[in-house]
Amino acid sequence: MPAGDAAVPRLELTEWAKRYGVVAGITTRPLSLGLWSDEPVGQVIGRWRAFCATFDARFPSVVLAHQVHGTDVHWHESLPEGWIILDGIDGHATAERGVLLTVTVADCIPIYLAVPQKDAIALVHAGWRGTADGILEQCVELLKWRGFAKAQDIVMHCGIGICGGCYEVGSEVAVRFGLSGTVKIDLREVLTRQARDLGIDEITISPWCSAEGHDRFFSHRASRGRDGRMVAYLGRPLG
């Protein structure tokens, strides 16, 4: 997963590029891309423009959303050029080329999904609420319905996020996962188990923890809520 250029520091899933023909990765420090933050709007928009310019003509349409830790996954088609900003969406899917899907994260897990035999792809923002409420299942069902895919045809990557050792939660969260008391939860492990139960066999998991690697990644937990946001992205380029 090599680093990107200095203007837009990022790590890319080069193996996915080789095997599936997609552009996929995540931005890193110091580039904060959180649209709903206390930073001056002009500064954040300027960073987003730099991010989009990195992918230039390969992706005329860039999709992003105000995320709400829900389970709504939106299917995108016949999009106009430019930025498409939605509200209340935590996952995106498409079968069109030239559409760059994005989600913002800072401990939550970005889930990349692709159907190599088809053109369908999806990108999901999975925090504990979305994971417990079944956003992954929602996304898989959407790929099966709109992408004409079978679960066993889907490949999945759990991206950079907080690890189980750093993610201690109270009883109100633990109970959502069938546990009790104060416990540590590995969201990527839970998501992997969910994926296998749904019929997905080919799954990879990032070795990096956003909290342990706070010098390189943004982490809500490690910064006590003061950090910026990274952008995970996935798309099939034009041409």
Helices and strands as residue ranges (DSSP letters): E 10-12, H 14-20, E 23-27, H 41-55, G 56-58, E 61-66, E 73-76, E 82-87, E 91-94, E 99-105, E 109-114, E 121-126, H 128-133, H 135-146, G 151-153, E 155-158, G 164-166, E 168-169, H 171-174, G 175-177, E 183-184, H 187-198, E 202-205, E 230-236
